[in-house]
Amino acid sequence: MAQSGKGKLNYRCPMCFMRDLDIDMFYDKDKKEYYCIRCQYVGPEEDVLAKNELIRIKYGRMYDRITFDD
């Protein structure tokens, strides 16, 4: 999803991203945590970043050309 404006960076919900859904999270300033309105995931910024890094393993070879030799 494209992000408009120059505000704080939007993060993807890690639970939705695992299921290949591109859902932006919302930030609650009072509780200082991010939440998803689709799956009810809630967590601090560090947790969101850590889980998104784990999911990136899935796309680790995205730019490699894989050929099969017989």
mmCIF file as Biopython writes it, N, C-alpha, C and O atoms, coordinates in Angstrom:
data_model
#
loop_
_atom_site.group_PDB
_atom_site.id
_atom_site.type_symbol
_atom_site.label_atom_id
_atom_site.label_alt_id
_atom_site.label_comp_id
_atom_site.label_asym_id
_atom_site.label_entity_id
_atom_site.label_seq_id
_atom_site.pdbx_PDB_ins_code
_atom_site.Cartn_x
_atom_site.Cartn_y
_atom_site.Cartn_z
_atom_site.occupancy
_atom_site.B_iso_or_equiv
_atom_site.auth_seq_id
_atom_site.auth_asym_id
_atom_site.pdbx_PDB_model_num
ATOM 1   N N  . MET A ? 1  ? 0.832   -1.180  0.000   1.0 0.0 1  A 1 
ATOM 2   C CA . MET A ? 1  ? 0.000   0.000   0.000   1.0 0.0 1  A 1 
ATOM 3   C C  . MET A ? 1  ? 0.873   1.238   0.000   1.0 0.0 1  A 1 
ATOM 4   O O  . MET A ? 1  ? 1.864   1.310   0.726   1.0 0.0 1  A 1 
ATOM 5   N N  . ALA A ? 2  ? 0.511   2.190   -0.798  1.0 0.0 2  A 1 
ATOM 6   C CA . ALA A ? 2  ? 1.261   3.432   -0.845  1.0 0.0 2  A 1 
ATOM 7   C C  . ALA A ? 2  ? 0.894   4.289   0.355   1.0 0.0 2  A 1 
ATOM 8   O O  . ALA A ? 2  ? -0.239  4.273   0.837   1.0 0.0 2  A 1 
ATOM 9   N N  . GLN A ? 3  ? 1.874   5.028   0.816   1.0 0.0 3  A 1 
ATOM 10  C CA . GLN A ? 3  ? 1.652   5.897   1.959   1.0 0.0 3  A 1 
ATOM 11  C C  . GLN A ? 3  ? 1.710   7.334   1.489   1.0 0.0 3  A 1 
ATOM 12  O O  . GLN A ? 3  ? 2.690   7.749   0.871   1.0 0.0 3  A 1 
ATOM 13  N N  . SER A ? 4  ? 0.677   8.090   1.773   1.0 0.0 4  A 1 
ATOM 14  C CA . SER A ? 4  ? 0.661   9.492   1.373   1.0 0.0 4  A 1 
ATOM 15  C C  . SER A ? 4  ? 1.105   10.356  2.544   1.0 0.0 4  A 1 
ATOM 16  O O  . SER A ? 4  ? 0.946   9.978   3.705   1.0 0.0 4  A 1 
ATOM 17  N N  . GLY A ? 5  ? 1.654   11.502  2.230   1.0 0.0 5  A 1 
ATOM 18  C CA . GLY A ? 5  ? 2.077   12.433  3.271   1.0 0.0 5  A 1 
ATOM 19  C C  . GLY A ? 5  ? 3.441   12.098  3.834   1.0 0.0 5  A 1 
ATOM 20  O O  . GLY A ? 5  ? 4.085   11.129  3.433   1.0 0.0 5  A 1 
ATOM 21  N N  . LYS A ? 6  ? 3.861   12.924  4.773   1.0 0.0 6  A 1 
ATOM 22  C CA . LYS A ? 6  ? 5.180   12.735  5.381   1.0 0.0 6  A 1 
ATOM 23  C C  . LYS A ? 6  ? 5.066   12.429  6.862   1.0 0.0 6  A 1 
ATOM 24  O O  . LYS A ? 6  ? 5.925   12.839  7.643   1.0 0.0 6  A 1 
ATOM 25  N N  . GLY A ? 7  ? 4.033   11.723  7.261   1.0 0.0 7  A 1 
ATOM 26  C CA . GLY A ? 7  ? 3.861   11.364  8.660   1.0 0.0 7  A 1 
ATOM 27  C C  . GLY A ? 7  ? 4.739   10.198  9.044   1.0 0.0 7  A 1 
ATOM 28  O O  . GLY A ? 7  ? 5.659   9.825   8.316   1.0 0.0 7  A 1 
ATOM 29  N N  . LYS A ? 8  ? 4.445   9.626   10.197  1.0 0.0 8  A 1 
ATOM 30  C CA . LYS A ? 8  ? 5.178   8.464   10.670  1.0 0.0 8  A 1 
ATOM 31  C C  . LYS A ? 8  ? 4.937   7.293   9.721   1.0 0.0 8  A 1 
ATOM 32  O O  . LYS A ? 8  ? 3.846   7.149   9.169   1.0 0.0 8  A 1 
ATOM 33  N N  . LEU A ? 9  ? 5.953   6.464   9.537   1.0 0.0 9  A 1 
ATOM 34  C CA . LEU A ? 9  ? 5.877   5.341   8.612   1.0 0.0 9  A 1 
ATOM 35  C C  . LEU A ? 9  ? 4.783   4.365   9.037   1.0 0.0 9  A 1 
ATOM 36  O O  . LEU A ? 9  ? 4.666   4.019   10.212  1.0 0.0 9  A 1 
ATOM 37  N N  . ASN A ? 10 ? 3.991   3.931   8.075   1.0 0.0 10 A 1 
ATOM 38  C CA . ASN A ? 10 ? 2.960   2.929   8.349   1.0 0.0 10 A 1 
ATOM 39  C C  . ASN A ? 10 ? 3.598   1.545   8.346   1.0 0.0 10 A 1 
ATOM 40  O O  . ASN A ? 10 ? 4.447   1.240   7.510   1.0 0.0 10 A 1 
ATOM 41  N N  . TYR A ? 11 ? 3.179   0.724   9.285   1.0 0.0 11 A 1 
ATOM 42  C CA . TYR A ? 11 ? 3.658   -0.645  9.361   1.0 0.0 11 A 1 
ATOM 43  C C  . TYR A ? 11 ? 2.563   -1.592  8.918   1.0 0.0 11 A 1 
ATOM 44  O O  . TYR A ? 11 ? 1.378   -1.304  9.081   1.0 0.0 11 A 1 
ATOM 45  N N  . ARG A ? 12 ? 2.965   -2.735  8.351   1.0 0.0 12 A 1 
ATOM 46  C CA . ARG A ? 12 ? 2.010   -3.775  8.007   1.0 0.0 12 A 1 
ATOM 47  C C  . ARG A ? 12 ? 1.730   -4.613  9.238   1.0 0.0 12 A 1 
ATOM 48  O O  . ARG A ? 12 ? 2.607   -4.829  10.075  1.0 0.0 12 A 1 
ATOM 49  N N  . CYS A ? 13 ? 0.508   -5.077  9.333   1.0 0.0 13 A 1 
ATOM 50  C CA . CYS A ? 13 ? 0.151   -5.982  10.421  1.0 0.0 13 A 1 
ATOM 51  C C  . CYS A ? 13 ? 0.857   -7.310  10.179  1.0 0.0 13 A 1 
ATOM 52  O O  . CYS A ? 13 ? 0.670   -7.903  9.117   1.0 0.0 13 A 1 
ATOM 53  N N  . PRO A ? 14 ? 1.663   -7.803  11.124  1.0 0.0 14 A 1 
ATOM 54  C CA . PRO A ? 14 ? 2.397   -9.048  10.899  1.0 0.0 14 A 1 
ATOM 55  C C  . PRO A ? 14 ? 1.487   -10.269 10.754  1.0 0.0 14 A 1 
ATOM 56  O O  . PRO A ? 14 ? 1.804   -11.176 9.984   1.0 0.0 14 A 1 
ATOM 57  N N  . MET A ? 15 ? 0.389   -10.313 11.460  1.0 0.0 15 A 1 
ATOM 58  C CA . MET A ? 15 ? -0.512  -11.466 11.369  1.0 0.0 15 A 1 
ATOM 59  C C  . MET A ? 15 ? -1.212  -11.505 10.005  1.0 0.0 15 A 1 
ATOM 60  O O  . MET A ? 15 ? -1.346  -12.570 9.403   1.0 0.0 15 A 1 
ATOM 61  N N  . CYS A ? 16 ? -1.649  -10.360 9.529   1.0 0.0 16 A 1 
ATOM 62  C CA . CYS A ? 16 ? -2.288  -10.302 8.211   1.0 0.0 16 A 1 
ATOM 63  C C  . CYS A ? 16 ? -1.251  -10.514 7.108   1.0 0.0 16 A 1 
ATOM 64  O O  . CYS A ? 16 ? -1.542  -11.154 6.097   1.0 0.0 16 A 1 
ATOM 65  N N  . PHE A ? 17 ? -0.044  -9.980  7.300   1.0 0.0 17 A 1 
ATOM 66  C CA . PHE A ? 17 ? 1.011   -10.108 6.303   1.0 0.0 17 A 1 
ATOM 67  C C  . PHE A ? 17 ? 1.418   -11.575 6.124   1.0 0.0 17 A 1 
ATOM 68  O O  . PHE A ? 17 ? 1.810   -11.970 5.027   1.0 0.0 17 A 1 
ATOM 69  N N  . MET A ? 18 ? 1.331   -12.382 7.180   1.0 0.0 18 A 1 
ATOM 70  C CA . MET A ? 18 ? 1.625   -13.810 7.074   1.0 0.0 18 A 1 
ATOM 71  C C  . MET A ? 18 ? 0.643   -14.496 6.127   1.0 0.0 18 A 1 
ATOM 72  O O  . MET A ? 18 ? 0.970   -15.493 5.483   1.0 0.0 18 A 1 
ATOM 73  N N  . ARG A ? 19 ? -0.559  -13.946 6.057   1.0 0.0 19 A 1 
ATOM 74  C CA . ARG A ? 19 ? -1.587  -14.510 5.176   1.0 0.0 19 A 1 
ATOM 75  C C  . ARG A ? 19 ? -1.665  -13.752 3.850   1.0 0.0 19 A 1 
ATOM 76  O O  . ARG A ? 19 ? -2.675  -13.815 3.149   1.0 0.0 19 A 1 
ATOM 77  N N  . ASP A ? 20 ? -0.591  -13.035 3.513   1.0 0.0 20 A 1 
ATOM 78  C CA . ASP A ? 20 ? -0.474  -12.275 2.262   1.0 0.0 20 A 1 
ATOM 79  C C  . ASP A ? 20 ? -1.532  -11.193 2.116   1.0 0.0 20 A 1 
ATOM 80  O O  . ASP A ? 20 ? -1.997  -10.917 1.010   1.0 0.0 20 A 1 
ATOM 81  N N  . LEU A ? 21 ? -1.908  -10.582 3.229   1.0 0.0 21 A 1 
ATOM 82  C CA . LEU A ? 21 ? -2.809  -9.437  3.212   1.0 0.0 21 A 1 
ATOM 83  C C  . LEU A ? 21 ? -2.005  -8.197  3.573   1.0 0.0 21 A 1 
ATOM 84  O O  . LEU A ? 21 ? -1.264  -8.194  4.555   1.0 0.0 21 A 1 
ATOM 85  N N  . ASP A ? 22 ? -2.150  -7.170  2.795   1.0 0.0 22 A 1 
ATOM 86  C CA . ASP A ? 22 ? -1.383  -5.942  2.997   1.0 0.0 22 A 1 
ATOM 87  C C  . ASP A ? 22 ? -2.247  -4.936  3.758   1.0 0.0 22 A 1 
ATOM 88  O O  . ASP A ? 22 ? -2.897  -4.084  3.153   1.0 0.0 22 A 1 
ATOM 89  N N  . ILE A ? 23 ? -2.250  -5.040  5.083   1.0 0.0 23 A 1 
ATOM 90  C CA . ILE A ? 23 ? -3.093  -4.206  5.928   1.0 0.0 23 A 1 
ATOM 91  C C  . ILE A ? 23 ? -2.205  -3.288  6.766   1.0 0.0 23 A 1 
ATOM 92  O O  . ILE A ? 23 ? -1.317  -3.753  7.481   1.0 0.0 23 A 1 
ATOM 93  N N  . ASP A ? 24 ? -2.452  -1.980  6.671   1.0 0.0 24 A 1 
ATOM 94  C CA . ASP A ? 24 ? -1.709  -1.023  7.488   1.0 0.0 24 A 1 
ATOM 95  C C  . ASP A ? 24 ? -2.231  -1.037  8.917   1.0 0.0 24 A 1 
ATOM 96  O O  . ASP A ? 24 ? -3.418  -1.254  9.162   1.0 0.0 24 A 1 
ATOM 97  N N  . MET A ? 25 ? -1.320  -0.801  9.852   1.0 0.0 25 A 1 
ATOM 98  C CA . MET A ? 25 ? -1.697  -0.738  11.256  1.0 0.0 25 A 1 
ATOM 99  C C  . MET A ? 25 ? -1.939  0.700   11.661  1.0 0.0 25 A 1 
ATOM 100 O O  . MET A ? 25 ? -1.438  1.625   11.022  1.0 0.0 25 A 1 
ATOM 101 N N  . PHE A ? 26 ? -2.697  0.889   12.708  1.0 0.0 26 A 1 
ATOM 102 C CA . PHE A ? 26 ? -2.960  2.202   13.268  1.0 0.0 26 A 1 
ATOM 103 C C  . PHE A ? 26 ? -2.189  2.335   14.567  1.0 0.0 26 A 1 
ATOM 104 O O  . PHE A ? 26 ? -1.890  1.341   15.228  1.0 0.0 26 A 1 
ATOM 105 N N  . TYR A ? 27 ? -1.868  3.575   14.928  1.0 0.0 27 A 1 
ATOM 106 C CA . TYR A ? 27 ? -1.077  3.832   16.128  1.0 0.0 27 A 1 
ATOM 107 C C  . TYR A ? 27 ? -1.936  4.506   17.181  1.0 0.0 27 A 1 
ATOM 108 O O  . TYR A ? 27 ? -2.615  5.493   16.897  1.0 0.0 27 A 1 
ATOM 109 N N  . ASP A ? 28 ? -1.908  3.976   18.399  1.0 0.0 28 A 1 
ATOM 110 C CA . ASP A ? 28 ? -2.618  4.564   19.535  1.0 0.0 28 A 1 
ATOM 111 C C  . ASP A ? 28 ? -1.596  5.327   20.368  1.0 0.0 28 A 1 
ATOM 112 O O  . ASP A ? 28 ? -0.757  4.723   21.038  1.0 0.0 28 A 1 
ATOM 113 N N  . LYS A ? 29 ? -1.667  6.646   20.326  1.0 0.0 29 A 1 
ATOM 114 C CA . LYS A ? 29 ? -0.681  7.481   21.029  1.0 0.0 29 A 1 
ATOM 115 C C  . LYS A ? 29 ? -0.775  7.325   22.541  1.0 0.0 29 A 1 
ATOM 116 O O  . LYS A ? 29 ? 0.244   7.374   23.228  1.0 0.0 29 A 1 
ATOM 117 N N  . ASP A ? 30 ? -1.981  7.139   23.069  1.0 0.0 30 A 1 
ATOM 118 C CA . ASP A ? 30 ? -2.149  7.025   24.518  1.0 0.0 30 A 1 
ATOM 119 C C  . ASP A ? 30 ? -1.488  5.760   25.065  1.0 0.0 30 A 1 
ATOM 120 O O  . ASP A ? 30 ? -0.810  5.803   26.091  1.0 0.0 30 A 1 
ATOM 121 N N  . LYS A ? 31 ? -1.686  4.645   24.382  1.0 0.0 31 A 1 
ATOM 122 C CA . LYS A ? 31 ? -1.121  3.372   24.832  1.0 0.0 31 A 1 
ATOM 123 C C  . LYS A ? 31 ? 0.258   3.102   24.241  1.0 0.0 31 A 1 
ATOM 124 O O  . LYS A ? 31 ? 0.945   2.177   24.674  1.0 0.0 31 A 1 
ATOM 125 N N  . LYS A ? 32 ? 0.669   3.899   23.256  1.0 0.0 32 A 1 
ATOM 126 C CA . LYS A ? 32 ? 1.954   3.756   22.565  1.0 0.0 32 A 1 
ATOM 127 C C  . LYS A ? 32 ? 2.114   2.360   21.968  1.0 0.0 32 A 1 
ATOM 128 O O  . LYS A ? 32 ? 3.127   1.691   22.175  1.0 0.0 32 A 1 
ATOM 129 N N  . GLU A ? 33 ? 1.088   1.933   21.221  1.0 0.0 33 A 1 
ATOM 130 C CA . GLU A ? 33 ? 1.133   0.638   20.577  1.0 0.0 33 A 1 
ATOM 131 C C  . GLU A ? 33 ? 0.361   0.685   19.262  1.0 0.0 33 A 1 
ATOM 132 O O  . GLU A ? 33 ? -0.484  1.553   19.039  1.0 0.0 33 A 1 
ATOM 133 N N  . TYR A ? 34 ? 0.676   -0.266  18.411  1.0 0.0 34 A 1 
ATOM 134 C CA . TYR A ? 34 ? 0.026   -0.382  17.108  1.0 0.0 34 A 1 
ATOM 135 C C  . TYR A ? 34 ? -1.076  -1.427  17.189  1.0 0.0 34 A 1 
ATOM 136 O O  . TYR A ? 34 ? -0.985  -2.384  17.958  1.0 0.0 34 A 1 
ATOM 137 N N  . TYR A ? 35 ? -2.121  -1.233  16.385  1.0 0.0 35 A 1 
ATOM 138 C CA . TYR A ? 35 ? -3.204  -2.205  16.358  1.0 0.0 35 A 1 
ATOM 139 C C  . TYR A ? 35 ? -3.749  -2.356  14.943  1.0 0.0 35 A 1 
ATOM 140 O O  . TYR A ? 35 ? -3.651  -1.445  14.120  1.0 0.0 35 A 1 
ATOM 141 N N  . CYS A ? 36 ? -4.324  -3.524  14.680  1.0 0.0 36 A 1 
ATOM 142 C CA . CYS A ? 36 ? -4.909  -3.842  13.382  1.0 0.0 36 A 1 
ATOM 143 C C  . CYS A ? 36 ? -6.416  -3.929  13.549  1.0 0.0 36 A 1 
ATOM 144 O O  . CYS A ? 36 ? -6.903  -4.559  14.488  1.0 0.0 36 A 1 
ATOM 145 N N  . ILE A ? 37 ? -7.152  -3.304  12.650  1.0 0.0 37 A 1 
ATOM 146 C CA . ILE A ? 37 ? -8.611  -3.356  12.767  1.0 0.0 37 A 1 
ATOM 147 C C  . ILE A ? 37 ? -9.193  -4.602  12.100  1.0 0.0 37 A 1 
ATOM 148 O O  . ILE A ? 37 ? -10.381 -4.889  12.247  1.0 0.0 37 A 1 
ATOM 149 N N  . ARG A ? 38 ? -8.363  -5.336  11.375  1.0 0.0 38 A 1 
ATOM 150 C CA . ARG A ? 38 ? -8.870  -6.528  10.696  1.0 0.0 38 A 1 
ATOM 151 C C  . ARG A ? 38 ? -8.765  -7.771  11.568  1.0 0.0 38 A 1 
ATOM 152 O O  . ARG A ? 38 ? -9.699  -8.572  11.625  1.0 0.0 38 A 1 
ATOM 153 N N  . CYS A ? 39 ? -7.636  -7.936  12.245  1.0 0.0 39 A 1 
ATOM 154 C CA . CYS A ? 39 ? -7.428  -9.179  12.999  1.0 0.0 39 A 1 
ATOM 155 C C  . CYS A ? 39 ? -7.254  -8.954  14.503  1.0 0.0 39 A 1 
ATOM 156 O O  . CYS A ? 39 ? -7.024  -9.915  15.238  1.0 0.0 39 A 1 
ATOM 157 N N  . GLN A ? 40 ? -7.354  -7.752  14.962  1.0 0.0 40 A 1 
ATOM 158 C CA . GLN A ? 40 ? -7.241  -7.393  16.385  1.0 0.0 40 A 1 
ATOM 159 C C  . GLN A ? 40 ? -5.857  -7.630  16.975  1.0 0.0 40 A 1 
ATOM 160 O O  . GLN A ? 40 ? -5.724  -7.819  18.184  1.0 0.0 40 A 1 
ATOM 161 N N  . TYR A ? 41 ? -4.814  -7.622  16.125  1.0 0.0 41 A 1 
ATOM 162 C CA . TYR A ? 41 ? -3.439  -7.712  16.630  1.0 0.0 41 A 1 
ATOM 163 C C  . TYR A ? 41 ? -3.082  -6.389  17.307  1.0 0.0 41 A 1 
ATOM 164 O O  . TYR A ? 41 ? -3.415  -5.320  16.796  1.0 0.0 41 A 1 
ATOM 165 N N  . VAL A ? 42 ? -2.412  -6.458  18.449  1.0 0.0 42 A 1 
ATOM 166 C CA . VAL A ? 42 ? -1.959  -5.275  19.187  1.0 0.0 42 A 1 
ATOM 167 C C  . VAL A ? 42 ? -0.537  -5.531  19.649  1.0 0.0 42 A 1 
ATOM 168 O O  . VAL A ? 42 ? -0.232  -6.616  20.144  1.0 0.0 42 A 1 
ATOM 169 N N  . GLY A ? 43 ? 0.351   -4.529  19.491  1.0 0.0 43 A 1 
ATOM 170 C CA . GLY A ? 43 ? 1.710   -4.695  19.965  1.0 0.0 43 A 1 
ATOM 171 C C  . GLY A ? 43 ? 2.526   -3.425  19.843  1.0 0.0 43 A 1 
ATOM 172 O O  . GLY A ? 43 ? 2.173   -2.527  19.078  1.0 0.0 43 A 1 
ATOM 173 N N  . PRO A ? 44 ? 3.621   -3.343  20.598  1.0 0.0 44 A 1 
ATOM 174 C CA . PRO A ? 44 ? 4.507   -2.179  20.505  1.0 0.0 44 A 1 
ATOM 175 C C  . PRO A ? 44 ? 5.307   -2.208  19.199  1.0 0.0 44 A 1 
ATOM 176 O O  . PRO A ? 44 ? 5.338   -3.220  18.499  1.0 0.0 44 A 1 
ATOM 177 N N  . GLU A ? 45 ? 5.943   -1.093  18.887  1.0 0.0 45 A 1 
ATOM 178 C CA . GLU A ? 45 ? 6.685   -0.969  17.635  1.0 0.0 45 A 1 
ATOM 179 C C  . GLU A ? 45 ? 7.771   -2.032  17.501  1.0 0.0 45 A 1 
ATOM 180 O O  . GLU A ? 45 ? 7.961   -2.580  16.415  1.0 0.0 45 A 1 
ATOM 181 N N  . GLU A ? 46 ? 8.479   -2.328  18.574  1.0 0.0 46 A 1 
ATOM 182 C CA . GLU A ? 46 ? 9.555   -3.317  18.525  1.0 0.0 46 A 1 
ATOM 183 C C  . GLU A ? 46 ? 9.019   -4.701  18.149  1.0 0.0 46 A 1 
ATOM 184 O O  . GLU A ? 46 ? 9.651   -5.424  17.379  1.0 0.0 46 A 1 
ATOM 185 N N  . ASP A ? 47 ? 7.868   -5.063  18.686  1.0 0.0 47 A 1 
ATOM 186 C CA . ASP A ? 47 ? 7.256   -6.361  18.384  1.0 0.0 47 A 1 
ATOM 187 C C  . ASP A ? 47 ? 6.810   -6.431  16.925  1.0 0.0 47 A 1 
ATOM 188 O O  . ASP A ? 47 ? 6.992   -7.454  16.264  1.0 0.0 47 A 1 
ATOM 189 N N  . VAL A ? 48 ? 6.231   -5.353  16.432  1.0 0.0 48 A 1 
ATOM 190 C CA . VAL A ? 48 ? 5.785   -5.303  15.030  1.0 0.0 48 A 1 
ATOM 191 C C  . VAL A ? 48 ? 6.978   -5.445  14.086  1.0 0.0 48 A 1 
ATOM 192 O O  . VAL A ? 48 ? 6.919   -6.204  13.119  1.0 0.0 48 A 1 
ATOM 193 N N  . LEU A ? 49 ? 8.053   -4.719  14.365  1.0 0.0 49 A 1 
ATOM 194 C CA . LEU A ? 49 ? 9.244   -4.791  13.516  1.0 0.0 49 A 1 
ATOM 195 C C  . LEU A ? 49 ? 9.883   -6.177  13.554  1.0 0.0 49 A 1 
ATOM 196 O O  . LEU A ? 49 ? 10.307  -6.694  12.520  1.0 0.0 49 A 1 
ATOM 197 N N  . ALA A ? 50 ? 9.954   -6.773  14.729  1.0 0.0 50 A 1 
ATOM 198 C CA . ALA A ? 50 ? 10.564  -8.103  14.862  1.0 0.0 50 A 1 
ATOM 199 C C  . ALA A ? 50 ? 9.756   -9.159  14.105  1.0 0.0 50 A 1 
ATOM 200 O O  . ALA A ? 50 ? 10.331  -10.004 13.419  1.0 0.0 50 A 1 
ATOM 201 N N  . LYS A ? 51 ? 8.453   -9.116  14.225  1.0 0.0 51 A 1 
ATOM 202 C CA . LYS A ? 51 ? 7.614   -10.101 13.533  1.0 0.0 51 A 1 
ATOM 203 C C  . LYS A ? 51 ? 7.617   -9.886  12.034  1.0 0.0 51 A 1 
ATOM 204 O O  . LYS A ? 51 ? 7.556   -10.854 11.277  1.0 0.0 51 A 1 
ATOM 205 N N  . ASN A ? 52 ? 7.686   -8.638  11.584  1.0 0.0 52 A 1 
ATOM 206 C CA . ASN A ? 52 ? 7.763   -8.385  10.150  1.0 0.0 52 A 1 
ATOM 207 C C  . ASN A ? 52 ? 9.091   -8.869  9.579   1.0 0.0 52 A 1 
ATOM 208 O O  . ASN A ? 52 ? 9.132   -9.317  8.433   1.0 0.0 52 A 1 
ATOM 209 N N  . GLU A ? 53 ? 10.172  -8.792  10.343  1.0 0.0 53 A 1 
ATOM 210 C CA . GLU A ? 53 ? 11.457  -9.322  9.876   1.0 0.0 53 A 1 
ATOM 211 C C  . GLU A ? 53 ? 11.403  -10.834 9.730   1.0 0.0 53 A 1 
ATOM 212 O O  . GLU A ? 53 ? 11.986  -11.379 8.793   1.0 0.0 53 A 1 
ATOM 213 N N  . LEU A ? 54 ? 10.717  -11.526 10.634  1.0 0.0 54 A 1 
ATOM 214 C CA . LEU A ? 54 ? 10.571  -12.976 10.522  1.0 0.0 54 A 1 
ATOM 215 C C  . LEU A ? 54 ? 9.798   -13.355 9.265   1.0 0.0 54 A 1 
ATOM 216 O O  . LEU A ? 54 ? 10.102  -14.360 8.624   1.0 0.0 54 A 1 
ATOM 217 N N  . ILE A ? 55 ? 8.812   -12.561 8.919   1.0 0.0 55 A 1 
ATOM 218 C CA . ILE A ? 55 ? 7.994   -12.846 7.740   1.0 0.0 55 A 1 
ATOM 219 C C  . ILE A ? 55 ? 8.778   -12.601 6.457   1.0 0.0 55 A 1 
ATOM 220 O O  . ILE A ? 55 ? 8.501   -13.232 5.437   1.0 0.0 55 A 1 
ATOM 221 N N  . ARG A ? 56 ? 9.748   -11.700 6.492   1.0 0.0 56 A 1 
ATOM 222 C CA . ARG A ? 56 ? 10.534  -11.395 5.295   1.0 0.0 56 A 1 
ATOM 223 C C  . ARG A ? 56 ? 11.365  -12.585 4.824   1.0 0.0 56 A 1 
ATOM 224 O O  . ARG A ? 56 ? 11.822  -12.597 3.682   1.0 0.0 56 A 1 
ATOM 225 N N  . ILE A ? 57 ? 11.568  -13.581 5.676   1.0 0.0 57 A 1 
ATOM 226 C CA . ILE A ? 57 ? 12.268  -14.800 5.271   1.0 0.0 57 A 1 
ATOM 227 C C  . ILE A ? 57 ? 11.557  -15.435 4.087   1.0 0.0 57 A 1 
ATOM 228 O O  . ILE A ? 57 ? 12.191  -16.019 3.209   1.0 0.0 57 A 1 
ATOM 229 N N  . LYS A ? 58 ? 10.260  -15.317 4.071   1.0 0.0 58 A 1 
ATOM 230 C CA . LYS A ? 58 ? 9.443   -15.872 3.000   1.0 0.0 58 A 1 
ATOM 231 C C  . LYS A ? 58 ? 9.824   -15.289 1.642   1.0 0.0 58 A 1 
ATOM 232 O O  . LYS A ? 58 ? 9.722   -15.968 0.620   1.0 0.0 58 A 1 
ATOM 233 N N  . TYR A ? 59 ? 10.263  -14.028 1.633   1.0 0.0 59 A 1 
ATOM 234 C CA . TYR A ? 59 ? 10.602  -13.344 0.394   1.0 0.0 59 A 1 
ATOM 235 C C  . TYR A ? 59 ? 12.112  -13.192 0.218   1.0 0.0 59 A 1 
ATOM 236 O O  . TYR A ? 59 ? 12.552  -12.347 -0.561  1.0 0.0 59 A 1 
ATOM 237 N N  . GLY A ? 60 ? 12.908  -13.985 0.918   1.0 0.0 60 A 1 
ATOM 238 C CA . GLY A ? 60 ? 14.354  -13.845 0.906   1.0 0.0 60 A 1 
ATOM 239 C C  . GLY A ? 60 ? 15.009  -14.017 -0.452  1.0 0.0 60 A 1 
ATOM 240 O O  . GLY A ? 60 ? 16.008  -13.355 -0.734  1.0 0.0 60 A 1 
ATOM 241 N N  . ARG A ? 61 ? 14.482  -14.881 -1.296  1.0 0.0 61 A 1 
ATOM 242 C CA . ARG A ? 61 ? 15.090  -15.132 -2.607  1.0 0.0 61 A 1 
ATOM 243 C C  . ARG A ? 61 ? 14.279  -14.511 -3.729  1.0 0.0 61 A 1 
ATOM 244 O O  . ARG A ? 61 ? 14.337  -14.967 -4.871  1.0 0.0 61 A 1 
ATOM 245 N N  . MET A ? 62 ? 13.532  -13.484 -3.409  1.0 0.0 62 A 1 
ATOM 246 C CA . MET A ? 62 ? 12.634  -12.871 -4.376  1.0 0.0 62 A 1 
ATOM 247 C C  . MET A ? 62 ? 13.378  -12.337 -5.598  1.0 0.0 62 A 1 
ATOM 248 O O  . MET A ? 62 ? 12.850  -12.393 -6.708  1.0 0.0 62 A 1 
ATOM 249 N N  . TYR A ? 63 ? 14.573  -11.830 -5.419  1.0 0.0 63 A 1 
ATOM 250 C CA . TYR A ? 63 ? 15.306  -11.223 -6.537  1.0 0.0 63 A 1 
ATOM 251 C C  . TYR A ? 63 ? 16.310  -12.167 -7.183  1.0 0.0 63 A 1 
ATOM 252 O O  . TYR A ? 63 ? 17.015  -11.766 -8.109  1.0 0.0 63 A 1 
ATOM 253 N N  . ASP A ? 64 ? 16.393  -13.410 -6.717  1.0 0.0 64 A 1 
ATOM 254 C CA . ASP A ? 64 ? 17.300  -14.394 -7.313  1.0 0.0 64 A 1 
ATOM 255 C C  . ASP A ? 64 ? 16.603  -15.120 -8.454  1.0 0.0 64 A 1 
ATOM 256 O O  . ASP A ? 64 ? 15.424  -15.460 -8.363  1.0 0.0 64 A 1 
ATOM 257 N N  . ARG A ? 65 ? 17.331  -15.346 -9.505  1.0 0.0 65 A 1 
ATOM 258 C CA . ARG A ? 65 ? 16.809  -16.149 -10.616 1.0 0.0 65 A 1 
ATOM 259 C C  . ARG A ? 65 ? 17.132  -17.606 -10.335 1.0 0.0 65 A 1 
ATOM 260 O O  . ARG A ? 65 ? 18.294  -17.972 -10.158 1.0 0.0 65 A 1 
ATOM 261 N N  . ILE A ? 66 ? 16.127  -18.411 -10.297 1.0 0.0 66 A 1 
ATOM 262 C CA . ILE A ? 66 ? 16.290  -19.832 -9.987  1.0 0.0 66 A 1 
ATOM 263 C C  . ILE A ? 66 ? 16.059  -20.617 -11.274 1.0 0.0 66 A 1 
ATOM 264 O O  . ILE A ? 66 ? 15.004  -20.507 -11.899 1.0 0.0 66 A 1 
ATOM 265 N N  . THR A ? 67 ? 17.052  -21.408 -11.662 1.0 0.0 67 A 1 
ATOM 266 C CA . THR A ? 67 ? 16.923  -22.236 -12.852 1.0 0.0 67 A 1 
ATOM 267 C C  . THR A ? 67 ? 17.095  -23.694 -12.461 1.0 0.0 67 A 1 
ATOM 268 O O  . THR A ? 67 ? 17.791  -24.020 -11.499 1.0 0.0 67 A 1 
ATOM 269 N N  . PHE A ? 68 ? 16.459  -24.545 -13.211 1.0 0.0 68 A 1 
ATOM 270 C CA . PHE A ? 68 ? 16.540  -25.975 -12.960 1.0 0.0 68 A 1 
ATOM 271 C C  . PHE A ? 68 ? 17.274  -26.617 -14.123 1.0 0.0 68 A 1 
ATOM 272 O O  . PHE A ? 68 ? 16.848  -26.528 -15.275 1.0 0.0 68 A 1 
ATOM 273 N N  . ASP A ? 69 ? 18.383  -27.264 -13.799 1.0 0.0 69 A 1 
ATOM 274 C CA . ASP A ? 69 ? 19.161  -27.962 -14.822 1.0 0.0 69 A 1 
ATOM 275 C C  . ASP A ? 69 ? 18.818  -29.447 -14.762 1.0 0.0 69 A 1 
ATOM 276 O O  . ASP A ? 69 ? 18.765  -30.049 -13.690 1.0 0.0 69 A 1 
ATOM 277 N N  . ASP A ? 70 ? 18.592  -30.011 -15.918 1.0 0.0 70 A 1 
ATOM 278 C CA . ASP A ? 70 ? 18.278  -31.447 -15.972 1.0 0.0 70 A 1 
ATOM 279 C C  . ASP A ? 70 ? 19.527  -32.275 -16.013 1.0 0.0 70 A 1 
ATOM 280 O O  . ASP A ? 70 ? 19.453  -33.503 -16.060 1.0 0.0 70 A 1 
#
